[in-house]
Amino acid sequence: MAEQRYVLLVTHTRRPEAVESTIEAIQQLVAANLIPVMTPVQSAEIEEYLSSRSGDASFLKSVQSLGTTVTEDQLELVMVLGGDGTILKAAEIVRESATPLMGINLGHVGFLAESEREGLSHAVARVVARDYLVKERLTLDVRVLVEGKEVYRTWALNEATVEKSTAERMLEVVVEIDRRPLSSFGCDGVIMATPTGSTAYAFSAGGPVVWPSVEAMLLVPLSAHALFSRPMVISPRSLLAVEVLDRSAGTGVLWCDGRRTHDLPVGARVEVSRSKKSVRLARLRQGPFTDRLVRKFSLPVSGWRGPDAAAE
């Protein structure tokens, strides 16, 4: 009996381009004798999309259902068609199994994605041939304590952010590293990020870009009213904490990867540490991160001659 290989497809179903790309990927996987898998919700959304355009949805009979006919542990790979937000969604779906994610960028910058839309057929062919690398990305464990008791626990690939819950009220917090207080200040919030998240929200807030191969955590205050409010790069073995002070004029809210949220009353404490579970990204090439930065941010490099210029 031939080996059964299952590939989960996660897409941005509100983007017609993403849905069309997903249909194409399904057909290519089936032609290569791989079994496409989708969540029941996304399968239904694609069927609805085709129905609204009088399209043929018969090919969806080849798609297996995650959680019904196929389990997470049976998945070989996740192909993600969308932007970084869709990749974060996919990471959440397969968090427990740590199935590798391969992103096909249909968004804007798309730092987490490996390939662009025009490279879809090539990416599918590489998946069929098992011709890809798997890279580990550091993630964060996040928990909320109120009056010393844990009330919420989650995780983050990009960042965990403590923010003010209302625009007109500043949040008063104290930041702690390794169970020692660092500084207290009024602010819009505090970002605690991974190297992967250093090119996301933390970057927009003025934080440094950290190479993915560096094991570290970042702490970036948001609009802090303080003399010392610089972004910091911290050991991955450290414990970061942010407490909402009693003198705070308003309550806070915790956001993780912009997807999971929890309200923070006055007195709440958010603790962030390195998780034992990583996220695994499937890569088609072993290129330097410098090239990815230049490509994604369209950085000007004209005039560069390189170290071999003197030998020319």
C-alpha positions in Angstrom: 0.0 0.0 0.0 1.4 3.4 -1.0 2.4 5.8 1.8 -0.3 8.4 2.5 1.0 11.9 2.8 -1.2 14.6 4.2 -0.7 18.4 3.6 -2.8 20.9 5.4 -3.8 24.0 3.4 -4.6 27.2 5.3 -5.7 30.2 3.3 -7.0 33.7 3.6 -10.6 32.9 2.5 -11.6 36.6 2.2 -9.1 37.2 -0.6 -10.1 35.8 -4.0 -6.5 35.5 -5.1 -5.7 33.3 -2.0 -8.8 31.1 -2.7 -7.8 30.7 -6.3 -4.3 29.8 -5.3 -5.6 27.3 -2.8 -7.7 25.6 -5.5 -4.7 25.4 -7.7 -2.6 23.9 -4.9 -5.2 21.3 -4.1 -5.3 20.2 -7.7 -1.5 20.0 -7.9 -1.3 18.0 -4.7 -3.9 15.5 -5.8 -2.2 15.1 -9.2 1.0 14.2 -7.3 -0.9 11.6 -5.1 -0.6 13.7 -1.9 -3.8 14.2 0.2 -4.9 17.8 0.7 -6.4 18.6 4.1 -8.4 21.6 5.3 -10.3 22.6 8.4 -14.1 22.1 8.0 -14.6 25.9 8.3 -12.2 26.7 5.5 -13.6 23.9 3.2 -17.1 25.3 3.7 -15.8 28.9 2.9 -14.2 27.7 -0.3 -17.3 25.8 -1.3 -19.4 29.0 -0.7 -16.9 31.0 -2.7 -17.3 28.7 -5.7 -21.0 28.5 -5.4 -21.3 32.3 -5.5 -19.4 32.2 -8.8 -21.1 29.1 -10.2 -17.8 27.2 -10.0 -17.2 23.5 -9.9 -16.6 22.4 -6.3 -16.4 18.6 -7.1 -12.6 18.6 -6.5 -13.3 19.3 -2.8 -14.2 15.6 -2.5 -10.5 14.9 -2.6 -9.9 17.2 0.5 -9.8 15.5 3.9 -11.1 17.2 7.0 -8.7 18.1 9.9 -10.0 16.8 13.2 -12.5 14.5 11.5 -10.7 12.1 9.1 -7.2 13.4 9.7 -5.4 14.3 12.9 -2.7 16.9 13.5 -0.1 14.2 14.1 -0.7 12.7 10.6 0.2 16.0 8.9 3.5 16.2 7.0 3.4 19.9 6.3 1.2 23.0 6.3 1.1 25.1 3.2 -0.1 28.6 4.0 -1.6 30.9 1.3 -1.8 34.4 2.5 0.2 36.9 4.5 2.0 36.7 7.8 -1.3 36.9 9.6 -2.5 33.7 7.9 0.8 32.0 8.9 0.2 33.0 12.5 -3.3 31.5 12.2 -1.8 28.3 10.8 0.8 28.2 13.6 -2.1 28.3 16.1 -3.9 25.4 14.4 -0.9 23.0 14.6 0.6 24.3 17.8 0.5 21.0 19.5 2.0 18.9 16.7 4.7 21.4 15.6 4.0 20.6 12.0 6.3 22.6 9.7 4.7 25.6 8.0 5.5 26.7 4.4 4.2 30.2 3.5 3.2 31.3 0.0 3.1 35.1 0.3 -0.1 36.7 -0.9 0.0 39.6 1.6 2.3 42.7 1.7 5.7 42.3 3.3 5.4 38.7 4.2 8.5 38.1 6.4 7.4 34.6 7.5 6.5 33.4 4.0 9.0 31.4 1.9 7.7 31.9 -1.6 5.6 34.3 -3.7 2.4 33.6 -5.6 4.2 33.1 -8.9 6.3 30.3 -7.2 3.4 28.2 -6.1 3.9 25.4 -8.6 7.6 25.2 -7.8 6.8 25.1 -4.1 4.3 22.3 -4.5 6.9 20.3 -6.6 9.5 20.8 -3.8 6.9 19.6 -1.2 6.2 16.5 -3.3 10.0 15.8 -3.5 10.4 16.5 0.2 13.0 19.0 -0.9 12.9 21.6 1.8 14.7 22.7 5.0 13.0 23.1 8.4 14.1 25.9 10.7 13.1 26.3 14.3 11.8 29.6 15.6 11.7 30.6 19.3 8.3 31.2 20.8 7.0 32.6 24.1 5.0 31.2 27.0 2.6 33.8 28.4 0.6 33.8 31.5 -1.6 36.3 33.4 -1.8 36.3 37.2 -4.3 38.2 39.3 -3.8 38.3 43.1 -1.1 35.6 42.7 -3.4 33.1 40.8 -3.0 32.2 37.2 -6.1 33.2 35.3 -4.9 32.8 31.7 -2.2 31.1 29.7 -1.3 31.3 26.1 1.8 31.6 23.8 3.2 33.8 21.0 5.4 33.5 17.9 5.8 37.2 17.3 5.0 39.1 20.4 3.0 39.5 23.6 1.9 43.1 24.1 0.4 44.7 27.2 -1.6 47.7 26.0 -4.0 50.3 27.4 -7.6 49.3 26.9 -8.9 52.8 26.1 -7.3 55.5 23.9 -7.7 58.4 26.3 -6.2 56.7 29.4 -2.5 56.0 29.9 -1.4 52.7 31.4 0.9 52.8 34.5 3.1 49.7 34.6 6.3 48.4 36.2 8.6 46.3 34.2 10.5 43.4 35.8 13.4 41.3 34.5 14.5 38.1 36.3 12.2 38.9 39.3 13.9 42.3 39.8 12.1 45.7 39.0 13.6 47.6 36.2 11.4 50.7 35.8 7.9 52.0 36.2 6.3 54.5 33.8 3.1 55.6 32.1 2.8 54.4 28.5 0.6 53.1 25.7 2.0 49.6 26.3 4.9 47.3 26.4 5.9 44.8 23.7 7.7 41.6 24.6 8.9 40.0 21.3 10.9 37.2 19.8 13.5 37.6 17.0 10.8 36.6 14.6 8.6 39.4 15.9 11.4 41.9 15.7 10.3 42.7 12.1 6.6 43.0 13.1 5.0 45.2 15.8 8.3 45.7 17.7 9.9 47.1 14.5 7.1 49.6 14.0 7.6 50.7 17.6 11.3 51.5 17.1 12.7 48.2 18.2 15.9 46.6 16.7 15.9 44.0 14.0 17.2 40.7 15.4 18.4 37.9 13.2 16.2 34.8 13.6 19.3 32.7 14.5 19.8 34.8 17.6 18.3 33.4 20.7 16.9 36.4 22.6 13.8 38.2 23.7 13.0 41.9 23.1 11.3 44.4 25.4 10.0 47.6 23.6 8.0 50.3 25.5 5.2 52.0 23.6 5.2 55.8 24.0 6.6 55.6 27.5 6.8 58.8 29.6 10.1 57.9 31.1 13.8 59.0 31.0 14.8 55.3 30.4 12.5 53.7 27.9 14.9 52.2 25.3 14.2 48.9 23.6 16.2 46.1 25.2 17.5 42.7 24.0 17.3 40.2 26.8 18.6 36.7 27.5 16.2 33.9 26.3 16.6 32.4 29.8 15.2 35.4 31.5 11.7 35.9 32.9 10.0 39.1 31.8 7.0 40.6 33.7 4.8 43.6 33.3 2.5 44.6 36.2 -0.5 47.0 35.8 0.0 49.3 38.8 -2.7 50.3 41.3 -2.2 53.9 40.3 -3.1 53.2 36.7 -5.9 55.4 35.4 -7.2 52.6 33.3 -7.1 48.9 32.7 -5.0 47.0 30.2 -5.3 44.3 27.6 -3.0 41.5 26.6 -2.6 40.7 22.9 -0.6 37.8 21.6 0.3 37.8 17.9 -2.7 40.1 17.4 -4.9 37.0 17.7 -5.4 36.0 21.3 -6.4 38.5 23.9 -7.2 38.8 27.6 -8.3 41.8 29.7 -5.9 43.0 32.4 -7.5 44.6 35.5 -5.5 46.9 37.8 -3.0 44.7 39.7 -2.7 42.1 36.9 0.7 40.6 36.2 1.8 39.3 32.8 4.8 36.9 32.8 6.7 36.0 29.6 9.4 33.4 29.1 10.8 31.2 26.4 8.6 28.3 25.5 9.9 24.7 25.2 7.8 24.5 22.0 9.1 26.1 18.9 7.4 26.9 15.6 9.0 25.1 12.6 9.2 26.9 9.3 9.8 25.0 6.0 12.3 26.8 3.7 13.1 26.2 0.1 16.5 27.9 0.2 19.4 28.5 2.6 19.7 32.2 2.0 21.1 34.8 4.4 18.6 36.8 6.4 20.4 40.0 5.0 19.0 39.2 1.6 15.5 38.7 3.0 15.7 42.1 4.7 16.8 43.8 1.5 14.1 42.1 -0.5 11.2 42.6 1.9 12.0 46.2 2.7 13.2 47.1 -0.8 16.4 48.5 0.8 18.8 50.4 -1.5 22.1 48.5 -2.1 23.1 50.1 -5.5 26.8 50.8 -5.6 27.8 47.8 -3.5 30.7 45.9 -4.9 31.4 43.3 -2.2 34.6 41.9 -0.7 35.8 40.5 -4.0 35.8 43.9 -5.8 39.5 44.5 -5.2 40.3 41.2 -7.1 38.5 42.3 -10.3 
